[in-house]
Amino acid sequence: MNDNTCNGWHNAATWTVNLWFGDGWAEMAHEGMDITPDYCREQVEEALETMLGDMSDVKYAALGNFIWDMMDLGSVDWYQLAAHHAPMEEDA
Protein backbone atom coordinates (compact mmCIF):
# COMPACT_ATOMS: atom_id res chain seq x y z
CA MET A 1 0.00 0.00 0.00
CA ASN A 2 1.31 3.44 -0.95
CA ASP A 3 1.20 6.37 1.43
CA ASN A 4 0.50 9.45 -0.71
CA THR A 5 -0.01 11.86 2.18
CA CYS A 6 1.93 15.12 2.12
CA ASN A 7 2.82 17.09 5.26
CA GLY A 8 -0.29 15.84 7.04
CA TRP A 9 -2.61 16.46 4.09
CA HIS A 10 -4.51 13.87 2.01
CA ASN A 11 -2.07 14.28 -0.89
CA ALA A 12 0.32 16.76 -2.53
CA ALA A 13 -2.46 18.43 -4.55
CA THR A 14 -4.44 19.22 -1.39
CA TRP A 15 -1.33 20.43 0.43
CA THR A 16 -0.39 22.69 -2.52
CA VAL A 17 -3.84 24.28 -2.68
CA ASN A 18 -3.73 24.97 1.07
CA LEU A 19 -0.21 26.36 0.75
CA TRP A 20 -1.37 28.99 -1.74
CA PHE A 21 -4.93 29.67 -0.60
CA GLY A 22 -5.03 28.58 3.04
CA ASP A 23 -3.97 31.87 4.64
CA GLY A 24 -6.82 33.70 2.96
CA TRP A 25 -9.35 31.04 3.94
CA ALA A 26 -8.05 31.04 7.52
CA GLU A 27 -8.55 34.80 7.72
CA MET A 28 -12.06 34.53 6.25
CA ALA A 29 -12.95 31.75 8.71
CA HIS A 30 -11.59 33.84 11.57
CA GLU A 31 -13.94 36.62 10.46
CA GLY A 32 -16.85 34.15 10.63
CA MET A 33 -17.20 33.08 7.00
CA ASP A 34 -18.25 29.49 6.42
CA ILE A 35 -15.58 27.90 4.24
CA THR A 36 -17.22 25.06 2.31
CA PRO A 37 -15.70 22.49 -0.05
CA ASP A 38 -17.55 24.09 -2.98
CA TYR A 39 -16.28 27.55 -2.02
CA CYS A 40 -12.69 26.31 -1.91
CA ARG A 41 -12.98 24.60 -5.29
CA GLU A 42 -14.64 27.61 -6.91
CA GLN A 43 -12.01 30.01 -5.55
CA VAL A 44 -9.16 27.91 -6.95
CA GLU A 45 -10.84 27.44 -10.33
CA GLU A 46 -11.63 31.16 -10.63
CA ALA A 47 -8.07 32.10 -9.71
CA LEU A 48 -6.68 29.77 -12.36
CA GLU A 49 -9.09 31.03 -15.00
CA THR A 50 -8.11 34.61 -14.19
CA MET A 51 -4.41 33.79 -14.23
CA LEU A 52 -4.60 31.87 -17.50
CA GLY A 53 -6.74 34.53 -19.15
CA ASP A 54 -8.11 34.11 -22.64
CA MET A 55 -6.88 30.80 -24.00
CA SER A 56 -8.37 31.42 -27.47
CA ASP A 57 -4.93 32.48 -28.68
CA VAL A 58 -3.39 29.21 -29.90
CA LYS A 59 0.07 30.36 -28.81
CA TYR A 60 -1.05 30.44 -25.15
CA ALA A 61 -3.70 27.72 -25.19
CA ALA A 62 -1.13 24.94 -24.95
CA LEU A 63 0.49 26.54 -21.92
CA GLY A 64 -2.89 27.01 -20.23
CA ASN A 65 -3.88 23.41 -20.88
CA PHE A 66 -0.50 22.26 -19.55
CA ILE A 67 -1.06 24.17 -16.30
CA TRP A 68 -4.62 22.80 -15.93
CA ASP A 69 -3.29 19.25 -16.40
CA MET A 70 -0.47 19.76 -13.90
CA MET A 71 -2.86 21.07 -11.24
CA ASP A 72 -4.73 17.76 -10.88
CA LEU A 73 -7.68 19.49 -9.21
CA GLY A 74 -9.57 16.19 -9.30
CA SER A 75 -7.24 14.87 -6.60
CA VAL A 76 -7.73 17.78 -4.20
CA ASP A 77 -9.60 16.83 -1.03
CA TRP A 78 -11.90 19.86 -0.87
CA TYR A 79 -13.63 18.46 2.23
CA GLN A 80 -10.35 18.25 4.15
CA LEU A 81 -9.55 21.85 3.20
CA ALA A 82 -12.96 23.11 4.31
CA ALA A 83 -12.81 21.16 7.57
CA HIS A 84 -9.34 22.53 8.28
CA HIS A 85 -10.62 26.09 7.90
CA ALA A 86 -13.88 25.62 9.81
CA PRO A 87 -14.37 28.26 12.51
CA MET A 88 -13.07 27.10 15.87
CA GLU A 89 -15.70 26.52 18.56
CA GLU A 90 -15.18 28.92 21.45
CA ASP A 91 -15.03 27.39 24.92
CA ALA A 92 -18.17 27.98 26.94
Secondary structure, 3 states (H helix, E strand, C coil): CCCCCECCECCHHHHHHHHHHHHHHHHHHHCCCCCCHHHHHHHHHHHHHHHHCCCCCHHHHHHHHHHHHHHCHHHCCHHHHHHHCCCCCCCC
